[in-house]
Amino acid sequence: MEPATKAPTILVIDDDAEIRYSLSRVLSSRGYVVTEAPSGEQGVAAVKKGPAPDLIYLDIRMTGMSGLEALQHIRSVNPKQLVILMTAFGTAQTAIEAMKFGALDYIMKPFDPQRVLALAENALKTHADLRAVGDYKPTINTEDYKEGIVGSSSVMQEVFKIVGQVTASDVTVMITGESGTGKELVARSIWKHSHRAGKPFIAVNCAAIPDNLIESELFGHEKGSFTGATGQRMGKFELCDGGTIFLDEIGDMALATQTKILRVLQQGEIQRVGGTETIRVDVRIIAATNKDLEAIVKAKAFREDLYYRLNVVRIKMPPLRDRVGDIPQIVDFCVQNLVKQRKARTSRVSPEAMAVLTRHTWPGNVRELENVVYRSAVIAQGDAILVKDLPAEIRGGSTGDTAHPFAMTLDLALDYVIEQERALDQPLLAQIEREIVLRVLASCGGDEAAAARRLGITKAGLKKRLKPAAAESA
C-alpha cells in the first residue's frame, strides 16, 4: 500500500482575524493544511521554529512589524520560502517593493476566492518543480573558460586551434560569422595570448559611427579641421600604438576610409584629419564582419586590395544552431557567472527548461541565448530556472522540428512579391527591408533608437533603409 501524499501546508499572517478566517476557509476547502499567525513577529517566529510551510500568505500593512519587514526576516531564515503578499493598496510602490524583496506574487483585497486558490496552486506547483530539479551539478568549470568562449563541439575546437596558431605572430585576421556568434571574444582572445597583451586592445564598431566621423575616430584630427574640432585629438590607431585594434563590421566602412586603412597596413602610417604630419603606428589589425565580404568586393563596395590584406587568416564563427551540443555549457557558464556576480539568486536550470533552450533555433546566436538566460534568472521565482520562466517566444517556438514562427508568413509574402510581374521602385531586398523597418518603427511609436535596437542595426543603418531608391540616387 502506497503512503498517503502529505497535504501542502500554508501559513496565513495577518492581524485581521476575519481575513485569517476567510483565507483559512477558502484554502482548507482545497485540502491544504492552514495555520495562522496574528502578527508579523509571530509569523517570523513560526518560520524560525519550523517546519517551514510550503507557502505563506502575508499581509503588508499590520500593526507592529510590517509585511515587508516580515518578508525580509522570513527570506533571511529561508531564502527559498515562497510568499504571496496581500494588500488593499495596489500602488506601484507596493508592487515594486513586494517583488524586490523576493515575493512570489501579491493579491489585492478584497479577495476573489478563485484567485486565492489559483495563486496557491501555481505557487505550490512552482515549489514542487523546484524540488524536482535536484542538486546543482555544474557541467563546466568557469575557470577553464576565462576568455568567455564556451564550447567543446568540433566546430569550436577548430576555432580554438586557429586562435592558438595566430597568436604567435602579427598576421592580420578576418573573423566572419553571424551577429552574436562571439567574434569580439575571439579577437580579444587572440590579443590576450599574443606578445601585444601588455598593450591596448581597442574595439571599433565601424557600423555604429557615421561616415563623416569615422576617419576622425580612427585617425584623429587637428584643431579647426572641421566644425566642432576645437582642439587636437588622437585617434584610435595612435591610442592603440603597440597594441591590437579590432575593426568590427568592417563591411560597412566607406571606401574613402578603406583607403586609409590600407595605408596603415601597407606602410604603418596615418595622418590626422586636417593634418599634414605623417605619424608612424605599430598596430595589429583584426577585422570582423557578419556580411558576405566577397559579394561586397564584387559589387565594388569594398576594395579588393584591402580585402586580401585583411583576409590573411580567416576564422569562421559557427552559428549556434550548428553547435547545439554546446548550449548546456553556455547556459551553465551564464548561470555560474550570475551567481558569482550576485546578480540573481538562480543557480540551477531544470531539465525541461534546458530541453526547451536546446531545441530553440537561436537566430540571434550566443548573444540571444545569454540574454534569455539572464532575463529568466532575474524573474525566476526560486533558485532554478523553470520552463515558465523562459520568454513566451522561446517556449512557443521550440518544439522539435517546428519551423521558425516567421517562416510560413515570410514564404507566402515572398511568393507573392516575386510572382508579381510588375516593375518595382526598389530592388526586391531593399523593398522588403524598408517595409520591415517601417513596421518595427511604428510598433516603437516612432522612436528610431528603440527600433534600431530591436532590429539589431544602428540608427544610421535604419535611416538608410528608410530611404526610397529615388532619394538615394538623387
C-alpha positions as CSV (number, residue, x, y, z in Angstrom):
1,M,0.0,0.0,0.0
2,E,1.4,3.4,-1.1
3,P,1.8,6.0,1.7
4,A,-0.7,8.9,1.6
5,T,0.5,12.1,-0.1
6,K,1.2,14.8,2.5
7,A,-1.1,17.8,2.1
8,P,0.7,21.1,1.4
9,T,1.0,23.5,4.4
10,I,0.1,27.2,4.1
11,L,0.7,29.8,6.8
12,V,-1.5,32.9,6.8
13,I,0.0,36.0,8.5
14,D,-2.5,38.9,9.1
15,D,-3.5,41.0,12.1
16,D,-7.2,40.9,10.9
17,A,-8.9,37.9,12.4
18,E,-11.7,38.0,9.7
19,I,-9.1,37.9,6.9
20,R,-7.3,34.9,8.5
21,Y,-10.6,33.1,8.9
22,S,-11.8,33.7,5.3
23,L,-8.5,32.7,3.8
24,S,-8.2,29.6,6.0
25,R,-11.7,28.5,5.0
26,V,-11.0,29.0,1.3
27,L,-7.7,27.2,1.3
28,S,-8.9,24.4,3.6
29,S,-11.7,23.7,1.1
30,R,-9.0,22.5,-1.3
31,G,-7.4,20.2,1.2
32,Y,-4.5,22.5,2.2
33,V,-3.3,22.4,5.9
34,V,-3.6,26.0,7.1
35,T,-2.0,27.6,10.2
36,E,-2.4,31.2,11.3
37,A,-0.3,34.0,12.8
38,P,-1.9,37.3,14.0
39,S,1.2,39.5,13.6
40,G,4.4,39.8,11.6
41,E,6.5,39.0,14.7
42,Q,4.6,35.7,15.4
43,G,4.7,34.8,11.7
44,V,8.5,35.1,11.6
45,A,8.8,33.2,14.9
46,A,6.7,30.3,13.4
47,V,9.0,30.2,10.3
48,K,12.1,30.1,12.6
49,K,10.7,27.4,14.8
50,G,9.8,25.3,11.7
51,P,9.0,23.2,9.9
52,A,8.8,25.7,7.1
53,P,5.4,26.0,5.4
54,D,5.2,25.3,1.7
55,L,3.6,28.7,1.2
56,I,2.9,31.9,3.1
57,Y,0.1,34.5,2.6
58,L,1.5,37.7,4.2
59,D,-0.4,41.0,4.8
60,I,1.7,44.1,4.0
61,R,0.1,46.6,6.5
62,M,0.0,45.3,10.0
63,T,0.3,46.7,13.5
64,G,3.9,46.3,14.6
65,M,6.2,44.6,12.1
66,S,5.0,45.4,8.6
67,G,4.6,42.7,5.9
68,L,7.7,43.9,4.0
69,E,9.8,43.8,7.2
70,A,8.5,40.3,8.0
71,L,9.2,39.2,4.4
72,Q,12.8,40.2,4.7
73,H,13.2,38.3,8.0
74,I,11.5,35.2,6.5
75,R,13.7,35.3,3.5
76,S,16.8,35.6,5.7
77,V,15.7,32.5,7.6
78,N,14.7,30.6,4.4
79,P,15.8,32.2,1.1
80,K,13.7,29.6,-0.8
81,Q,10.4,30.4,1.1
82,L,7.5,31.2,-1.3
83,V,5.5,34.2,-0.1
84,I,2.4,35.8,-1.5
85,L,1.8,39.3,-0.2
86,M,-1.7,40.7,0.5
87,T,-2.6,44.4,0.2
88,A,-5.6,46.7,0.0
89,F,-3.4,49.4,-1.6
90,G,-2.3,48.4,-5.1
91,T,0.2,51.2,-5.7
92,A,3.2,51.0,-8.0
93,Q,5.5,51.3,-4.9
94,T,3.8,48.3,-3.3
95,A,4.2,46.1,-6.3
96,I,7.8,47.1,-6.9
97,E,8.8,46.6,-3.2
98,A,7.0,43.3,-3.0
99,M,8.9,41.9,-5.9
100,K,12.2,43.5,-4.9
101,F,12.2,41.7,-1.6
102,G,11.5,38.3,-3.2
103,A,7.7,37.9,-3.0
104,L,6.3,35.3,-5.4
105,D,3.3,37.4,-6.2
106,Y,0.8,39.7,-4.5
107,I,-3.0,39.7,-4.3
108,M,-5.4,42.6,-3.8
109,K,-8.1,42.8,-1.1
110,P,-11.0,42.1,-1.1
111,F,-10.2,38.6,-2.3
112,D,-11.6,36.6,-5.1
113,P,-11.6,33.0,-3.7
114,Q,-10.8,31.6,-7.2
115,R,-7.8,34.0,-7.4
116,V,-6.6,32.9,-4.0
117,L,-6.8,29.2,-4.9
118,A,-5.2,29.8,-8.4
119,L,-2.2,31.6,-6.8
120,A,-1.8,28.9,-4.2
121,E,-1.9,26.2,-6.9
122,N,0.6,28.0,-9.0
123,A,2.9,28.6,-6.1
124,L,2.8,25.0,-4.8
125,K,3.4,23.7,-8.3
126,T,6.5,26.0,-8.5
127,H,7.6,24.7,-5.2
128,A,7.2,21.1,-6.4
129,D,9.0,21.8,-9.7
130,L,11.9,23.4,-7.8
131,R,12.3,20.4,-5.5
132,A,12.2,18.1,-8.6
133,V,15.1,19.9,-10.2
134,G,17.6,18.2,-7.9
135,D,21.0,19.3,-6.8
136,Y,23.0,21.7,-8.9
137,K,25.8,19.9,-10.8
138,P,27.9,22.2,-12.9
139,T,28.8,20.8,-16.4
140,I,31.8,23.1,-16.7
141,N,34.4,24.9,-14.6
142,T,34.2,28.6,-15.5
143,E,37.9,28.9,-14.7
144,D,38.6,26.9,-17.8
145,Y,36.7,29.5,-19.9
146,K,38.3,32.7,-18.8
147,E,38.1,34.0,-22.3
148,G,34.3,33.7,-22.2
149,I,34.3,31.5,-25.3
150,V,32.4,28.3,-24.3
151,G,32.0,25.1,-26.3
152,S,33.5,21.7,-26.8
153,S,31.9,20.9,-30.2
154,S,34.2,20.0,-33.1
155,V,33.5,23.3,-34.9
156,M,34.5,25.3,-31.9
157,Q,37.6,23.2,-31.4
158,E,38.7,24.2,-34.9
159,V,38.2,27.8,-33.9
160,F,40.4,27.4,-30.8
161,K,43.1,25.7,-32.9
162,I,43.3,28.6,-35.4
163,V,43.3,31.1,-32.5
164,G,46.3,29.3,-31.0
165,Q,48.1,29.3,-34.3
166,V,47.8,33.0,-35.0
167,T,48.6,34.4,-31.5
168,A,52.4,33.8,-32.0
169,S,52.6,36.2,-35.0
170,D,51.2,39.6,-36.1
171,V,49.3,38.2,-39.0
172,T,46.1,40.1,-39.9
173,V,43.0,38.1,-39.1
174,M,39.5,38.3,-40.5
175,I,36.7,36.9,-38.3
176,T,33.4,36.1,-40.1
177,G,30.1,34.9,-38.8
178,E,26.5,35.9,-38.0
179,S,25.8,38.5,-35.4
180,G,26.0,37.3,-31.9
181,T,28.4,34.4,-32.5
182,G,31.2,35.8,-30.4
183,K,33.6,37.5,-32.9
184,E,34.8,40.1,-30.5
185,L,35.5,37.5,-27.8
186,V,37.7,35.6,-30.3
187,A,39.5,38.9,-31.2
188,R,40.2,39.6,-27.5
189,S,41.4,36.0,-27.0
190,I,43.9,36.5,-29.9
191,W,45.1,39.7,-28.3
192,K,45.4,38.2,-24.7
193,H,47.6,35.4,-25.9
194,S,49.8,37.4,-28.2
195,H,53.0,39.3,-27.4
196,R,50.9,42.5,-27.6
197,A,48.9,41.6,-24.5
198,G,50.6,44.3,-22.4
199,K,49.5,46.9,-24.8
200,P,45.9,48.3,-25.6
201,F,43.1,46.4,-27.2
202,I,40.6,48.8,-28.8
203,A,37.3,47.7,-30.4
204,V,35.7,49.9,-33.0
205,N,32.2,49.2,-34.4
206,C,32.5,50.6,-37.9
207,A,28.7,50.4,-38.5
208,A,27.9,52.5,-35.4
209,I,30.0,55.5,-36.4
210,P,28.7,57.9,-39.1
211,D,30.8,58.1,-42.3
212,N,31.6,61.7,-41.7
213,L,33.1,60.9,-38.2
214,I,34.8,57.6,-38.6
215,E,38.1,59.0,-40.0
216,S,38.4,61.3,-37.1
217,E,37.5,58.5,-34.7
218,L,40.2,56.2,-36.2
219,F,43.0,58.7,-37.2
220,G,42.3,61.7,-35.0
221,H,42.0,65.3,-36.2
222,E,43.7,68.7,-35.9
223,K,42.2,71.8,-34.3
224,G,39.9,73.6,-36.8
225,S,39.9,70.7,-39.3
226,F,36.1,70.8,-39.3
227,T,33.2,72.4,-37.5
228,G,33.4,71.4,-33.8
229,A,37.1,70.4,-33.9
230,T,38.0,72.8,-31.0
231,G,41.3,71.0,-30.3
232,Q,43.7,68.4,-31.5
233,R,42.5,64.8,-30.9
234,M,44.3,61.5,-31.1
235,G,42.5,58.7,-32.9
236,K,42.1,55.1,-32.1
237,F,45.2,54.0,-34.1
238,E,47.5,56.4,-32.2
239,L,46.0,55.4,-28.8
240,C,46.5,51.7,-29.8
241,D,50.1,52.0,-30.8
242,G,51.9,48.8,-30.0
243,G,48.5,47.0,-29.4
244,T,45.7,45.5,-31.3
245,I,42.7,47.2,-32.9
246,F,39.5,45.3,-33.7
247,L,37.5,46.7,-36.6
248,D,34.1,45.2,-36.2
249,E,31.6,45.3,-39.0
250,I,34.3,46.4,-41.4
251,G,32.0,45.6,-44.4
252,D,30.1,48.8,-43.5
253,M,33.2,51.0,-43.8
254,A,33.1,53.8,-46.5
255,L,35.5,53.4,-49.5
256,A,37.4,56.6,-48.5
257,T,38.2,55.2,-45.1
258,Q,39.1,51.8,-46.5
259,T,41.9,53.6,-48.5
260,K,43.4,54.9,-45.3
261,I,43.2,51.6,-43.6
262,L,45.1,50.1,-46.5
263,R,47.8,52.6,-46.0
264,V,48.1,51.6,-42.3
265,L,48.5,48.0,-43.3
266,Q,51.0,48.7,-46.1
267,Q,53.1,51.5,-44.6
268,G,52.2,51.6,-40.9
269,E,51.4,55.3,-41.3
270,I,48.4,57.6,-40.6
271,Q,47.5,61.3,-40.9
272,R,45.1,63.1,-38.7
273,V,42.1,64.7,-40.4
274,G,43.2,68.2,-41.4
275,G,46.8,67.4,-40.7
276,T,49.9,67.1,-42.9
277,E,52.2,65.2,-40.5
278,T,52.8,61.5,-41.1
279,I,52.6,59.5,-37.9
280,R,54.1,56.0,-37.6
281,V,51.9,53.5,-35.7
282,D,52.6,49.8,-34.9
283,V,49.1,48.2,-34.6
284,R,47.9,44.8,-35.3
285,I,44.5,44.8,-37.1
286,I,41.8,42.2,-36.5
287,A,38.7,42.7,-38.6
288,A,35.2,41.1,-38.4
289,T,32.1,41.2,-40.4
290,N,28.7,39.4,-40.5
291,K,28.3,40.1,-44.2
292,D,29.4,38.3,-47.3
293,L,32.6,40.3,-47.9
294,E,33.3,38.6,-51.2
295,A,30.0,39.7,-52.6
296,I,30.6,43.3,-51.4
297,V,34.0,43.2,-53.2
298,K,32.3,42.0,-56.4
299,A,29.8,44.9,-56.1
300,K,32.8,47.3,-55.9
301,A,31.7,48.5,-52.4
302,F,34.8,47.1,-50.8
303,R,38.4,47.5,-52.0
304,E,39.7,44.2,-53.3
305,D,43.3,45.0,-52.3
306,L,42.2,45.8,-48.8
307,Y,40.2,42.5,-48.7
308,Y,43.3,40.5,-49.5
309,R,45.3,42.4,-46.9
310,L,42.7,41.7,-44.2
311,N,41.9,38.2,-45.2
312,V,45.3,36.6,-44.5
313,V,43.9,34.2,-41.9
314,R,40.2,33.7,-41.7
315,I,38.3,32.4,-38.6
316,K,34.7,31.5,-39.3
317,M,32.5,31.6,-36.2
318,P,29.7,28.9,-36.5
319,P,26.1,29.8,-35.7
320,L,24.7,28.4,-32.5
321,R,22.3,26.1,-34.5
322,D,25.4,24.3,-35.8
323,R,26.7,23.5,-32.3
324,V,23.6,22.7,-30.3
325,G,25.6,20.4,-28.0
326,D,27.4,23.5,-26.6
327,I,24.1,25.1,-25.4
328,P,24.0,23.4,-21.9
329,Q,27.6,24.5,-21.3
330,I,26.9,28.1,-22.4
331,V,23.8,28.2,-20.2
332,D,25.8,26.8,-17.2
333,F,28.5,29.4,-17.8
334,C,25.9,32.2,-17.7
335,V,24.2,30.9,-14.6
336,Q,27.5,30.4,-12.7
337,N,28.6,34.0,-13.6
338,L,25.3,35.3,-12.3
339,V,25.8,33.5,-9.0
340,K,29.4,34.9,-8.7
341,Q,28.3,38.4,-9.5
342,R,25.3,38.1,-7.2
343,K,23.0,39.4,-9.9
344,A,20.4,36.7,-9.4
345,R,19.6,34.0,-6.8
346,T,19.2,31.4,-9.5
347,S,21.8,28.7,-9.5
348,R,20.1,25.9,-11.5
349,V,18.2,25.1,-14.7
350,S,15.5,22.5,-14.8
351,P,16.0,19.6,-17.3
352,E,12.7,20.7,-19.0
353,A,13.9,24.3,-19.4
354,M,17.2,23.1,-20.7
355,A,15.5,21.0,-23.3
356,V,13.5,24.0,-24.5
357,L,16.6,26.1,-24.7
358,T,18.4,23.3,-26.7
359,R,15.5,23.0,-29.2
360,H,15.3,26.7,-30.0
361,T,16.8,27.8,-33.3
362,W,18.5,30.9,-31.8
363,P,18.7,33.3,-34.8
364,G,20.5,35.8,-32.5
365,N,23.1,33.1,-31.6
366,V,25.0,33.1,-28.3
367,R,24.1,36.8,-27.6
368,E,20.4,36.0,-27.7
369,L,20.9,32.8,-25.6
370,E,22.8,34.8,-22.9
371,N,20.1,37.5,-22.8
372,V,17.4,34.9,-22.4
373,V,19.2,33.2,-19.5
374,Y,19.9,36.4,-17.7
375,R,16.3,37.6,-18.1
376,S,14.9,34.2,-17.0
377,A,17.3,34.1,-14.0
378,V,16.1,37.5,-12.8
379,I,12.4,36.8,-12.9
380,A,12.6,33.2,-11.7
381,Q,10.6,32.6,-8.6
382,G,13.1,30.3,-6.9
383,D,16.7,29.2,-7.2
384,A,16.2,27.4,-10.5
385,I,15.0,28.5,-14.0
386,L,11.9,26.6,-14.9
387,V,10.1,26.4,-18.3
388,K,7.6,29.0,-17.2
389,D,10.4,31.5,-16.5
390,L,11.5,31.4,-20.2
391,P,10.1,34.1,-22.6
392,A,6.9,33.0,-24.3
393,E,8.5,33.3,-27.7
394,I,11.2,30.8,-26.7
395,R,8.7,28.4,-25.2
396,G,6.4,28.6,-28.2
397,G,9.0,28.4,-30.9
398,S,11.0,25.5,-29.5
399,T,9.1,22.3,-30.4
400,G,11.3,19.8,-32.2
401,D,11.1,20.2,-35.9
402,T,8.7,23.2,-35.8
403,A,9.8,25.8,-38.3
404,H,10.7,29.3,-37.3
405,P,7.5,31.2,-36.5
406,F,8.2,33.7,-39.3
407,A,8.9,31.1,-41.9
408,M,5.3,30.4,-43.2
409,T,4.3,34.1,-43.3
410,L,7.6,35.0,-44.9
411,D,7.3,32.3,-47.5
412,L,3.8,33.5,-48.5
413,A,5.0,37.1,-48.7
414,L,8.0,36.3,-50.8
415,D,6.0,34.1,-53.2
416,Y,3.5,36.9,-53.7
417,V,6.1,39.6,-54.3
418,I,8.3,37.5,-56.6
419,E,5.4,36.3,-58.7
420,Q,4.1,39.9,-59.3
421,E,5.2,40.8,-62.9
422,R,5.5,44.5,-62.3
423,A,8.3,47.0,-62.1
424,L,9.5,47.6,-58.5
425,D,10.6,51.1,-57.5
426,Q,13.3,49.5,-55.4
427,P,15.3,46.3,-55.5
428,L,13.3,43.4,-54.0
429,L,15.5,43.0,-50.9
430,A,15.6,46.8,-50.2
431,Q,11.8,46.9,-50.6
432,I,11.3,44.1,-48.1
433,E,13.8,45.6,-45.6
434,R,12.2,49.0,-45.8
435,E,8.7,47.5,-45.1
436,I,10.1,45.7,-42.0
437,V,11.8,48.8,-40.7
438,L,8.7,50.9,-41.2
439,R,6.6,48.3,-39.2
440,V,9.0,48.0,-36.4
441,L,9.4,51.8,-36.2
442,A,5.6,52.1,-36.0
443,S,5.5,49.5,-33.2
444,C,8.1,51.5,-31.3
445,G,6.0,54.7,-31.5
446,G,8.4,56.3,-34.0
447,D,11.4,56.0,-31.6
448,E,14.2,55.5,-34.0
449,A,16.7,54.4,-31.4
450,A,14.4,51.8,-29.9
451,A,13.5,50.5,-33.4
452,A,17.2,50.3,-34.3
453,R,18.0,48.3,-31.1
454,R,15.1,45.9,-31.8
455,L,16.3,45.3,-35.4
456,G,19.9,44.9,-34.3
457,I,21.1,47.8,-36.5
458,T,22.4,51.3,-36.0
459,K,20.3,54.5,-36.3
460,A,22.3,55.3,-39.4
461,G,21.5,51.9,-40.8
462,L,17.8,52.4,-40.0
463,K,17.7,55.8,-41.8
464,K,19.5,54.3,-44.8
465,R,16.9,51.5,-45.1
466,L,14.1,54.0,-44.9
467,K,15.3,56.0,-47.9
468,P,13.4,55.1,-51.2
469,A,15.6,54.3,-54.2
470,A,14.8,57.6,-55.8
471,A,16.0,59.5,-52.8
472,E,19.3,57.6,-52.7
473,S,20.1,58.1,-56.3
474,A,19.2,61.8,-56.2
